[in-house]
Amino acid sequence: QVQLVESAGGFVEPGGSLRLSCAVSGSLFRLYTMGWYRQVSNKARELVASITLQRDTYYADSVKGRFTISRDDVKRTFALQMNSLKPEDTAVYYCKLEKYTYYDSDAILRTITDTWGQGTQVTVSS
């Protein structure tokens, strides 16, 4: 079973930077689209950035030009570099593996979708 383990978030002043990473553990064959989401209490979880197997990226308008998503399929990690942070970036951040495949005990290729990390708090405040 694949698990996602996020690095710790933290507290940063406005204008500062923070890097989040997500490590993928467990047996798998291929990783597909990976994404970072965030959630503020009492609001829906929103997609912040995503990256496909072909390295195509998506960014929410609110973070374009400030955040960068990356992936390393050899190390099985993906990261979110956050620069020029603003108070409105304060949220719990979650990494998500949209899809991965693995071979089961009968050597049948299986597909699993929507695997989430545990979430980490990022607070931007002076």
Secondary structure as UniProt FT lines:
FT   STRAND          3..6
FT   STRAND          10..12
FT   TURN            14..15
FT   STRAND          18..25
FT   STRAND          30..31
FT   STRAND          34..39
FT   TURN            41..42
FT   STRAND          46..51
FT   TURN            53..54
FT   STRAND          57..59
FT   TURN            61..66
FT   STRAND          67..72
FT   TURN            73..76
FT   STRAND          77..82
FT   HELIX           87..89
FT   STRAND          91..103
FT   TURN            105..106
FT   STRAND          109..116
FT   STRAND          120..124
//
